[in-house]
């Protein structure tokens, strides 16, 4: 549901209904949400790559760093794709003519903030064993789809 909501915001409202042009900071909100979603994907990737795929309290630091780096890597790749589009089509999706590199940098900062917004939920989950909707979904996904186990009892 959250992913479909994000797609609706970014494509339908942003592109089709010109929300990026008519709604102040709409682009930054969408980039922050993309940072949150790619951060969630980064947590899943962490457990996909972790031997044994066991969710453990000691995972907080490594998973947080991996999640953060994953989200920023996706943001960087996204901005490179926008640059490639500008080379091929002569369009300016990065608004380089109006902002220089300012739009690209603030897009990546917004993504970083979106990823960092996951930290309170992660700390609560790993240190206190409290799974809110976000971390409960990540843990359940990893247990069901990756065949992992969890030391965090509910």
BAKEVEX-580050 format. One line per field, with one value per atom (N, C-alpha, C): residue in three letters; atom name; x, y, z. Coordinates in Angstrom, 2 decimals, always signed. Atoms other than C-alpha are relative to their C-alpha. Layout:
<recs>
nuvo ALA_... $
dolum CA_... $
x X_... $
y Y_... $
z Z_... $
</recs>
This chain:
<recs>
nuvo UNK_UNK_UNK_UNK_UNK_UNK_UNK_UNK_UNK_UNK_UNK_UNK_UNK_UNK_UNK_UNK_UNK_UNK_UNK_UNK_UNK_UNK_UNK_UNK_UNK_UNK_UNK_UNK_UNK_UNK_UNK_UNK_UNK_UNK_UNK_UNK_UNK_UNK_UNK_UNK_UNK_UNK_UNK_UNK_UNK_UNK_UNK_UNK_UNK_UNK_UNK_UNK_UNK_UNK_UNK_UNK_UNK_UNK_UNK_UNK_UNK_UNK_UNK_UNK_UNK_UNK_UNK_UNK_UNK_UNK_UNK_UNK_UNK_UNK_UNK_UNK_UNK_UNK_UNK_UNK_UNK_UNK_UNK_UNK_UNK_UNK_UNK_UNK_UNK_UNK_UNK_UNK_UNK_UNK_UNK_UNK_UNK_UNK_UNK_UNK_UNK_UNK_UNK_UNK_UNK_UNK_UNK_UNK_UNK_UNK_UNK_UNK_UNK_UNK_UNK_UNK_UNK_UNK_UNK_UNK_UNK_UNK_UNK_UNK_UNK_UNK_UNK_UNK_UNK_UNK_UNK_UNK_UNK_UNK_UNK_UNK_UNK_UNK_UNK_UNK_UNK_UNK_UNK_UNK_UNK_UNK_UNK_UNK_UNK_UNK_UNK_UNK_UNK_UNK_UNK_UNK_UNK_UNK_UNK_UNK_UNK_UNK_UNK_UNK_UNK_UNK_UNK_UNK_UNK_UNK_UNK_UNK_UNK_UNK_UNK_UNK_UNK_UNK_UNK_UNK_UNK_UNK_UNK_UNK_UNK_UNK_UNK_UNK_UNK_UNK_UNK_UNK_UNK_UNK_UNK_UNK_UNK_UNK_UNK_UNK_UNK_UNK_UNK_UNK_UNK_UNK_UNK_UNK_UNK_UNK_UNK_UNK_UNK_UNK_UNK_UNK_UNK_UNK_UNK_UNK_UNK_UNK_UNK_UNK_UNK_UNK_UNK_UNK_UNK_UNK_UNK_UNK_UNK_UNK_UNK_UNK_UNK_UNK_UNK_UNK_UNK_UNK_UNK_UNK_UNK_UNK_UNK_UNK_UNK_UNK_UNK_UNK_UNK_UNK_UNK_UNK_UNK_UNK_UNK_UNK_UNK_UNK_UNK_UNK_UNK_UNK_UNK_UNK_UNK_UNK_UNK_UNK_UNK_UNK_UNK_UNK_UNK_UNK_UNK_UNK_UNK_UNK_UNK_UNK_UNK_UNK_UNK_UNK_UNK_UNK_UNK_UNK_UNK_UNK_UNK_UNK_UNK_UNK_UNK_UNK_UNK_UNK_UNK_UNK_UNK_UNK_UNK_UNK_UNK_UNK_UNK_UNK_UNK_UNK_UNK_UNK_UNK_UNK_UNK_UNK_UNK_UNK_UNK_UNK_UNK_UNK_UNK_UNK_UNK_UNK_UNK_UNK_UNK_UNK_UNK_UNK_UNK_UNK_UNK_UNK_UNK_UNK_UNK_UNK_UNK_UNK_UNK_UNK_UNK_UNK_UNK_UNK_UNK_UNK_UNK_UNK_UNK_UNK_UNK_UNK_UNK_UNK_UNK_UNK_UNK_UNK_UNK_UNK_UNK_UNK_UNK_UNK_UNK_UNK_UNK_UNK_UNK_UNK_UNK_UNK_UNK_UNK_UNK_UNK_UNK_UNK_UNK_UNK_UNK_UNK_UNK_UNK_UNK_UNK_UNK_UNK_UNK_UNK_UNK_UNK_UNK_UNK_UNK_UNK_UNK_UNK_UNK_UNK_UNK_UNK_UNK_UNK_UNK_UNK_UNK_UNK_UNK_UNK_UNK_UNK_UNK_UNK_UNK_UNK_UNK_UNK_UNK_UNK_UNK_UNK_UNK_UNK_UNK_UNK_UNK_UNK_UNK_UNK_UNK_UNK_UNK_UNK_UNK_UNK_UNK_UNK_UNK_UNK_UNK_UNK_UNK_UNK_UNK_UNK_UNK_UNK_UNK_UNK_UNK_UNK_UNK_UNK $
dolum N_CA_C_N_CA_C_N_CA_C_N_CA_C_N_CA_C_N_CA_C_N_CA_C_N_CA_C_N_CA_C_N_CA_C_N_CA_C_N_CA_C_N_CA_C_N_CA_C_N_CA_C_N_CA_C_N_CA_C_N_CA_C_N_CA_C_N_CA_C_N_CA_C_N_CA_C_N_CA_C_N_CA_C_N_CA_C_N_CA_C_N_CA_C_N_CA_C_N_CA_C_N_CA_C_N_CA_C_N_CA_C_N_CA_C_N_CA_C_N_CA_C_N_CA_C_N_CA_C_N_CA_C_N_CA_C_N_CA_C_N_CA_C_N_CA_C_N_CA_C_N_CA_C_N_CA_C_N_CA_C_N_CA_C_N_CA_C_N_CA_C_N_CA_C_N_CA_C_N_CA_C_N_CA_C_N_CA_C_N_CA_C_N_CA_C_N_CA_C_N_CA_C_N_CA_C_N_CA_C_N_CA_C_N_CA_C_N_CA_C_N_CA_C_N_CA_C_N_CA_C_N_CA_C_N_CA_C_N_CA_C_N_CA_C_N_CA_C_N_CA_C_N_CA_C_N_CA_C_N_CA_C_N_CA_C_N_CA_C_N_CA_C_N_CA_C_N_CA_C_N_CA_C_N_CA_C_N_CA_C_N_CA_C_N_CA_C_N_CA_C_N_CA_C_N_CA_C_N_CA_C_N_CA_C_N_CA_C_N_CA_C_N_CA_C_N_CA_C_N_CA_C_N_CA_C_N_CA_C_N_CA_C_N_CA_C_N_CA_C_N_CA_C_N_CA_C_N_CA_C_N_CA_C_N_CA_C_N_CA_C_N_CA_C_N_CA_C_N_CA_C_N_CA_C_N_CA_C_N_CA_C_N_CA_C_N_CA_C_N_CA_C_N_CA_C_N_CA_C_N_CA_C_N_CA_C_N_CA_C_N_CA_C_N_CA_C_N_CA_C_N_CA_C_N_CA_C_N_CA_C_N_CA_C_N_CA_C_N_CA_C_N_CA_C_N_CA_C_N_CA_C_N_CA_C_N_CA_C_N_CA_C_N_CA_C_N_CA_C_N_CA_C_N_CA_C_N_CA_C_N_CA_C_N_CA_C_N_CA_C_N_CA_C_N_CA_C_N_CA_C_N_CA_C_N_CA_C_N_CA_C_N_CA_C_N_CA_C_N_CA_C_N_CA_C_N_CA_C $
x +0.83_+0.00_+0.87_-0.87_+2.79_+0.71_-0.69_+4.62_-0.94_+0.97_+1.47_-0.33_+0.22_+0.85_+1.13_-1.16_+4.38_-0.04_+0.09_+3.95_-1.09_+1.08_+0.64_+0.45_-0.48_+2.26_+1.03_-1.10_+5.40_-0.35_+0.31_+3.98_-1.31_+1.31_+0.28_-0.11_+0.12_+0.32_+1.21_-1.22_+3.95_+0.15_-0.22_+4.25_-1.28_+1.20_+0.76_-0.73_+0.75_-0.87_+0.92_-0.99_+2.32_+0.21_-0.21_+2.62_+1.40_-1.38_+6.37_+0.15_-0.10_+5.77_-0.93_+1.02_+2.67_-0.02_+0.02_+3.17_+1.41_-1.33_+6.06_+0.61_-0.78_+8.72_-0.53_+0.55_+6.75_+1.12_-1.13_+9.93_+0.82_-0.79_+11.79_-0.74_+0.80_+8.95_+0.09_-0.09_+8.99_+1.39_-1.36_+12.78_+0.23_-0.11_+12.56_-0.72_+0.73_+9.92_+0.77_-0.79_+12.13_+1.17_-1.06_+14.92_-0.49_+0.59_+12.61_-0.24_+0.29_+11.51_+1.26_-1.23_+15.00_+0.76_-0.56_+16.14_-0.62_+0.67_+13.53_+0.52_-0.55_+14.76_+1.43_-1.36_+18.30_+0.05_+0.05_+17.34_-0.27_+0.29_+15.88_+1.24_-1.22_+19.03_+1.07_-0.95_+21.14_-0.22_+0.29_+19.38_+0.10_-0.19_+19.45_+1.47_-1.44_+23.24_+0.63_-0.56_+23.77_-0.05_+0.00_+24.86_-0.96_+0.97_+22.10_-1.28_+1.18_+19.70_-0.75_+0.61_+19.06_-0.10_+0.22_+17.56_+0.46_-0.58_+19.63_+0.12_-0.16_+19.89_+1.31_-1.31_+23.55_+0.07_+0.00_+22.56_-0.21_+0.39_+21.61_+1.01_-0.99_+24.86_+0.26_-0.32_+25.69_-1.19_+1.19_+22.12_-0.30_+0.26_+21.74_+0.96_-0.98_+24.96_-0.28_+0.30_+24.08_-1.24_+1.25_+20.54_+0.25_-0.30_+21.84_+0.80_-0.83_+24.52_-0.77_+0.83_+22.06_-0.92_+0.92_+19.55_+0.75_-0.77_+22.25_+0.55_-0.47_+23.61_-1.13_+1.14_+20.14_-0.27_+0.19_+19.78_+1.03_-1.05_+23.11_-0.25_+0.31_+22.14_-1.17_+1.15_+18.80_+0.46_-0.47_+20.57_+0.88_-0.78_+23.00_-0.92_+0.97_+20.01_-0.63_+0.54_+18.52_+1.03_-1.05_+21.87_+0.08_-0.03_+21.93_-1.19_+1.19_+18.37_+0.25_-0.27_+19.54_+0.96_-0.93_+22.39_-0.68_+0.64_+20.18_-1.15_+1.23_+17.00_+0.08_-0.14_+18.26_-1.06_+0.89_+15.70_+0.85_-0.76_+16.72_-0.71_+0.71_+15.24_+0.67_-0.71_+17.88_-0.05_+0.11_+17.10_+1.36_-1.36_+20.79_+0.04_-0.02_+20.05_-0.46_+0.51_+18.13_+0.70_-0.55_+19.92_+1.45_-1.34_+23.33_-0.13_+0.12_+23.90_-0.87_+0.80_+21.65_-1.16_+1.15_+18.62_+0.44_-0.52_+20.65_+0.45_-0.50_+22.32_-1.14_+1.12_+19.08_-0.87_+0.72_+17.40_+0.69_-0.73_+20.14_-0.04_+0.13_+19.98_-1.38_+1.36_+16.21_-0.09_-0.04_+16.79_+0.70_-0.74_+19.32_-0.87_+0.89_+16.81_-1.09_+1.01_+14.17_+0.53_-0.61_+16.55_+0.27_-0.27_+17.57_-1.27_+1.27_+13.89_-0.33_+0.22_+13.99_+0.74_-0.84_+16.55_-0.75_+0.71_+14.15_-0.73_+0.69_+12.13_+0.99_-1.02_+15.31_+0.54_-0.52_+16.66_-1.01_+1.05_+13.35_-0.11_+0.11_+13.27_+1.18_-1.16_+16.83_+0.37_-0.41_+17.47_-1.10_+1.10_+14.03_-0.88_+0.82_+12.52_-1.41_+1.33_+9.53_-0.09_+0.17_+8.40_-1.23_+1.12_+6.28_-0.37_+0.46_+4.59_+1.15_-1.10_+7.80_+0.91_-0.95_+10.19_-0.70_+0.77_+7.47_-0.14_+0.12_+6.98_+1.32_-1.32_+10.73_+0.31_-0.30_+11.13_-0.88_+0.90_+8.06_+0.39_-0.41_+9.19_+1.24_-1.24_+12.65_-0.26_+0.27_+11.27_-0.77_+0.86_+8.66_+0.69_-0.52_+10.47_+1.47_-1.43_+14.14_+0.36_-0.26_+13.79_+0.88_-0.81_+15.50_-0.68_+0.54_+14.99_+0.21_-0.13_+14.73_+0.23_-0.21_+16.08_-0.89_+0.85_+13.67_-1.38_+1.30_+10.67_-1.04_+1.11_+7.33_-0.81 $
y -1.20_+0.00_+1.25_-1.17_+2.40_+0.23_-0.14_+1.71_+0.55_-0.53_+2.28_+1.46_-1.40_+5.48_+0.89_-0.76_+6.65_+0.17_-0.08_+5.84_+0.98_-0.93_+7.70_+1.44_-1.36_+10.75_+0.45_-0.44_+10.82_+0.04_+0.00_+9.89_+0.70_-0.56_+10.69_+1.46_-1.39_+13.85_+0.82_-0.73_+14.82_+0.26_-0.14_+14.18_+0.34_-0.16_+13.83_+1.29_-1.19_+16.60_+1.19_-1.07_+18.76_+0.47_-0.34_+18.65_+0.50_-0.44_+19.09_+1.49_-1.40_+22.52_+0.89_-0.82_+23.70_-0.11_+0.19_+22.33_+0.25_-0.30_+23.90_-1.20_+1.06_+21.37_-1.42_+1.33_+18.46_-0.96_+0.82_+17.17_-0.48_+0.37_+17.20_-1.01_+0.96_+15.37_-1.37_+1.29_+12.66_-0.61_+0.52_+12.35_-0.51_+0.48_+12.04_-1.34_+1.27_+9.31_-1.10_+1.01_+7.55_-0.46_+0.39_+7.61_-0.96_+0.91_+5.96_-1.37_+1.29_+3.27_-0.75_+0.70_+2.54_-0.42_+0.43_+2.43_-1.31_+1.26_-0.26_-1.13_+1.00_-2.12_-0.35_+0.24_-1.72_-0.92_+0.91_-3.41_-1.43_+1.33_-6.33_-0.56_+0.45_-6.51_-0.39_+0.34_-6.53_-1.45_+1.36_-9.70_-1.02_+0.91_-11.20_-0.39_+0.23_-10.88_-0.57_+0.46_-11.76_-1.53_+1.46_-15.37_-0.42_+0.48_-17.23_+0.80_-0.87_-14.33_+0.11_-0.06_-14.20_+1.46_-1.35_-10.97_-0.01_-0.01_-10.16_+1.42_-1.32_-7.28_+0.67_-0.55_-6.83_+0.55_-0.45_-5.97_+1.51_-1.41_-2.35_+0.83_-0.87_-0.61_-0.39_+0.44_-2.71_+0.18_-0.14_-2.74_+1.47_-1.43_+1.02_+0.61_-0.53_+1.82_-0.53_+0.58_-0.59_+0.65_-0.62_+0.84_+1.41_-1.38_+4.41_+0.07_+0.01_+3.67_-0.50_+0.51_+1.67_+1.09_-1.08_+4.55_+1.10_-1.04_+7.07_-0.49_+0.55_+4.77_+0.04_-0.06_+4.51_+1.44_-1.42_+8.31_+0.46_-0.36_+8.72_-0.59_+0.64_+6.24_+0.71_-0.73_+8.05_+1.32_-1.28_+11.39_-0.19_+0.29_+9.82_-0.31_+0.28_+8.52_+1.29_-1.30_+12.02_+0.73_-0.63_+13.33_-0.64_+0.71_+10.65_+0.41_-0.44_+11.63_+1.37_-1.34_+15.24_-0.05_+0.12_+14.14_-0.54_+0.67_+11.96_+0.81_-0.65_+14.05_+1.51_-1.46_+17.61_+0.63_-0.52_+17.96_+0.31_-0.37_+19.26_-0.49_+0.50_+16.93_+0.37_-0.39_+18.09_+1.51_-1.46_+21.79_+0.67_-0.53_+22.49_+1.45_-1.38_+25.64_+0.99_-0.92_+27.17_-0.07_+0.15_+25.78_-0.44_+0.58_+24.52_-1.43_+1.34_+21.40_+0.02_-0.15_+22.72_-0.97_+0.91_+20.64_-1.44_+1.36_+17.44_-0.22_+0.15_+18.02_-0.01_-0.02_+18.90_-1.24_+1.27_+15.84_-1.11_+1.04_+13.64_+0.23_-0.30_+15.42_-0.40_+0.41_+14.89_-1.52_+1.47_+11.18_-0.44_+0.32_+11.07_+0.21_-0.28_+12.64_-1.06_+1.06_+10.11_-1.31_+1.23_+7.25_+0.13_-0.22_+8.75_-0.04_+0.03_+8.96_-1.41_+1.38_+5.16_-0.34_+0.34_+5.28_-0.15_+0.21_+5.81_-1.34_+1.28_+2.81_-1.16_+1.04_+0.74_-0.13_+0.02_+1.72_-0.65_+0.58_+0.87_-1.50_+1.42_-2.47_-0.81_+0.79_-3.63_+0.08_-0.13_-2.26_-0.34_+0.23_-2.54_-1.17_+1.12_-5.36_+0.40_-0.49_-3.16_+0.16_-0.06_-3.72_+0.85_-0.80_-0.87_-0.49_+0.45_-1.09_-0.13_+0.02_-0.34_-1.20_+1.09_-2.75_-1.35_+1.24_-5.34_-0.54_+0.41_-5.37_-0.52_+0.45_-5.67_-1.38_+1.29_-8.49_-1.11_+1.01_-10.36_-0.37_+0.27_-9.99_-0.89_+0.79_-11.33_-1.43_+1.33_-14.25_-0.84_+0.75_-15.25_-0.24_+0.08_-14.54_-0.38_+0.30_-14.98_-1.24_+1.20_-17.97_+0.25_-0.33_-16.14_-0.37_+0.21_-16.47_+1.28_-1.20_-13.91_-0.36_+0.17_-13.73_+0.94_-0.98_-10.89_-0.59_+0.59_-12.40_+1.09_-0.95_-10.64_-0.41 $
z +0.00_+0.00_+0.00_-0.06_+0.89_-1.33_+1.29_-2.37_-1.06_+0.96_-4.42_+0.29_-0.38_-2.47_-0.47_+0.46_-3.26_-1.52_+1.46_-6.96_-0.41_+0.30_-6.98_+0.22_-0.28_-5.36_-1.03_+0.85_-7.46_-1.48_+1.43_-10.85_-0.30_+0.36_-10.91_+0.39_-0.42_-8.84_-0.46_+0.36_-9.53_-1.48_+1.44_-13.24_-0.77_+0.81_-14.69_+0.35_-0.42_-12.63_+0.29_-0.12_-12.59_+1.43_-1.40_-8.81_+0.29_-0.20_-9.10_-0.29_+0.37_-10.61_+0.82_-0.66_-8.72_+1.52_-1.45_-5.19_+0.54_-0.52_-3.26_+0.74_-0.65_-2.14_-0.24_+0.28_-3.61_-0.42_+0.44_-5.27_+1.19_-1.17_-1.95_+0.87_-0.77_-0.18_-0.65_+0.71_-2.85_+0.13_-0.17_-2.60_+1.42_-1.38_+1.19_+0.15_-0.06_+0.82_-0.74_+0.70_-1.72_+0.86_-0.93_+0.86_+1.06_-0.98_+3.36_-0.61_+0.64_+0.91_-0.40_+0.35_-0.35_+1.26_-1.28_+3.28_+0.46_-0.34_+3.93_-0.87_+0.91_+0.88_+0.39_-0.46_+2.19_+1.20_-1.15_+5.46_-0.45_+0.52_+3.54_-0.70_+0.68_+1.39_+1.00_-1.05_+4.57_+0.45_-0.46_+5.74_-1.13_+1.13_+2.27_-0.14_+0.12_+2.27_+1.27_-1.27_+5.95_+0.08_-0.17_+6.49_+1.12_-0.98_+8.33_+0.05_+0.07_+7.83_+1.33_-1.32_+11.58_+0.44_-0.53_+12.98_+1.46_-1.34_+16.07_+0.52_-0.62_+18.53_-0.40_+0.34_+17.61_-1.42_+1.39_+14.02_-0.16_+0.12_+14.79_-0.78_+0.64_+13.81_-1.45_+1.37_+10.75_-0.93_+0.83_+9.46_-0.28_+0.19_+9.99_-1.01_+0.95_+8.13_-1.40_+1.30_+5.32_-0.60_+0.47_+5.06_-0.52_+0.36_+4.96_-1.30_+1.21_+2.35_-1.21_+1.09_+0.24_-0.53_+0.42_+0.19_-0.75_+0.70_-0.76_-1.33_+1.28_-3.46_-1.04_+0.92_-5.01_-0.41_+0.34_-4.81_-1.03_+0.96_-6.60_-1.37_+1.29_-9.30_-0.68_+0.55_-9.74_-0.64_+0.52_-10.20_-1.24_+1.21_-12.70_-1.17_+1.06_-14.66_-0.52_+0.44_-14.70_-0.87_+0.80_-16.00_-1.39_+1.27_-18.71_-0.87_+0.74_-19.71_-0.61_+0.53_-20.09_-1.19_+1.13_-22.38_-1.24_+1.13_-24.56_-0.59_+0.47_-24.79_-0.07_-0.07_-24.25_+0.91_-1.03_-21.42_+1.23_-1.19_-17.98_+1.26_-1.18_-15.31_+1.32_-1.21_-12.82_+0.23_-0.08_-13.37_+0.12_-0.07_-13.95_-0.47_+0.49_-15.92_+1.06_-1.00_-13.03_+1.34_-1.35_-9.98_+0.03_-0.01_-11.07_+0.53_-0.59_-8.98_+1.25_-1.21_-6.20_+0.10_-0.05_-7.15_+0.23_-0.18_-7.40_+1.43_-1.37_-4.04_+1.01_-0.96_-2.23_-0.16_+0.18_-3.77_+0.80_-0.72_-2.32_+1.51_-1.43_+1.05_+0.50_-0.38_+1.13_+0.13_-0.08_+0.43_+1.27_-1.21_+3.25_+1.24_-1.13_+5.65_+0.09_+0.02_+4.57_+0.55_-0.52_+5.31_+1.50_-1.42_+8.65_+0.85_-0.73_+9.60_+0.50_-0.44_+9.98_+1.29_-1.14_+12.79_+1.33_-1.27_+15.75_+0.05_+0.07_+14.63_+0.14_-0.08_+14.23_+1.42_-1.38_+17.67_+0.93_-0.84_+19.31_-0.22_+0.34_+17.52_+0.52_-0.35_+18.07_+1.49_-1.39_+21.55_+1.00_-0.94_+23.15_-0.39_+0.45_+21.10_-0.39_+0.37_+20.16_-1.51_+1.44_+16.58_-0.33_+0.47_+15.24_-1.40_+1.32_+11.84_-0.99_+0.95_+9.96_+0.22_-0.27_+11.65_+0.10_+0.01_+12.15_-1.41_+1.40_+8.39_-0.54_+0.46_+7.73_+0.58_-0.63_+10.25_-0.59_+0.56_+8.96_-1.42_+1.38_+5.35_-0.02_-0.03_+6.20_+0.47_-0.52_+8.20_-1.01_+0.93_+5.61_-1.34_+1.37_+2.34_-0.12_+0.08_+3.17_+0.80_-0.79_+5.48_+1.20_-1.16_+8.33_+1.30_-1.34_+12.07_+0.79_-0.81_+14.85_+1.46_-1.43_+18.37_+0.80_-0.68_+19.17_+0.20_-0.31_+20.89_+0.19_-0.18_+20.84_+1.18 $
</recs>
